[in-house]
């Protein structure tokens, strides 16, 4: 049994412009993937920021301070304007996910935190 290897030479100029056509065809899909990835990062950042603000508000409430004001101050400036903060049974922070494309309204996400102080420590 003999194994035969054949090398096929492809002429360099057989399909001129093929790479350009393929790039133009793939470019819109690449742009959509990048926008979706960046939007996912923005959603994660908003959720992380809301969680941090809720924890800061819960800590402030634990020491007798204003939890709502502390949570609102803890939010980054772009999320502060439309934020909803409540301090009933812990601190709940709700923010709108920043949208990358104009005209598309993104949903709200929320995070909450409570601080249970142990009366036996101190």
C-alpha positions in Angstrom: 0.0 0.0 0.0 1.5 3.2 -1.1 0.4 6.5 0.2 0.5 9.2 -2.3 0.8 12.9 -1.5 -0.2 15.4 -3.9 0.5 19.1 -3.6 -1.9 21.3 -5.4 -0.5 24.7 -6.3 -3.0 27.5 -6.2 -2.3 30.3 -8.6 -1.8 33.6 -6.8 -4.0 35.5 -9.1 -6.8 33.0 -9.5 -9.4 35.0 -7.6 -8.3 38.6 -7.4 -10.2 40.6 -4.8 -11.7 37.6 -3.0 -10.2 38.7 0.3 -11.7 42.1 0.0 -15.1 40.7 -0.7 -14.9 38.4 2.3 -13.8 41.2 4.5 -16.8 43.3 3.4 -19.1 40.4 4.1 -17.7 39.7 7.6 -17.3 43.3 8.8 -20.9 43.9 9.8 -21.0 40.7 11.8 -17.8 41.8 13.5 -19.2 45.2 14.4 -22.3 43.7 15.8 -20.2 41.3 18.0 -18.1 44.1 19.3 -21.1 46.3 20.2 -22.8 43.3 22.0 -19.6 42.6 23.9 -19.2 46.2 25.0 -22.9 46.4 25.9 -22.4 43.3 28.1 -19.5 45.0 29.8 -21.6 48.1 30.4 -24.3 45.9 32.0 -21.8 44.2 34.3 -20.3 47.6 35.3 -23.8 48.9 36.2 -24.7 45.8 38.2 -21.3 45.9 40.0 -21.7 49.6 40.8 -25.3 49.1 42.1 -24.1 46.3 44.3 -21.3 48.4 45.7 -23.7 51.4 46.3 -26.2 49.1 48.1 -23.5 47.7 50.4 -22.2 51.2 51.2 -25.8 52.3 52.0 -26.3 49.2 54.2 -23.1 49.9 56.1 -24.2 53.6 56.6 -27.6 52.4 57.9 -25.8 50.0 60.3 -24.0 52.9 62.0 -27.1 55.1 62.1 -26.4 57.3 59.0 -28.5 58.0 56.0 -28.3 54.9 53.8 -30.1 56.3 50.8 -27.9 59.4 50.5 -24.8 57.3 51.0 -25.8 54.8 48.3 -26.6 57.5 45.9 -23.2 59.2 46.5 -21.5 55.9 46.0 -22.8 55.5 42.5 -20.7 56.7 39.6 -21.9 59.9 38.1 -23.3 58.4 34.8 -25.6 56.1 36.9 -26.7 58.6 39.5 -29.3 60.6 37.5 -31.8 57.8 36.9 -31.1 55.8 40.0 -33.8 54.7 42.4 -32.6 54.1 46.0 -34.8 52.8 48.8 -33.7 52.0 52.4 -36.5 49.8 53.7 -35.5 46.3 54.9 -31.9 46.9 53.7 -30.8 49.2 50.9 -32.0 48.6 47.3 -30.4 50.4 44.4 -31.9 50.2 40.9 -30.1 51.7 37.9 -30.7 51.8 34.1 -28.0 50.0 32.1 -26.2 52.5 30.0 -27.1 52.1 26.3 -24.5 52.4 23.6 -26.9 53.0 20.7 -29.2 56.0 20.7 -32.9 55.3 20.7 -32.6 51.9 22.4 -33.9 51.9 26.0 -32.0 49.5 28.2 -33.6 47.7 31.1 -33.1 48.5 34.8 -31.1 46.3 37.1 -31.1 46.3 40.8 -29.0 45.2 43.7 -29.8 45.1 47.4 -27.9 44.6 50.6 -28.6 44.3 54.3 -26.2 44.4 57.2 -27.0 42.2 60.1 -25.2 43.5 63.2 -24.4 40.9 65.8 -25.5 42.3 69.2 -23.1 40.0 71.0 -19.9 41.6 69.6 -18.5 44.9 70.6 
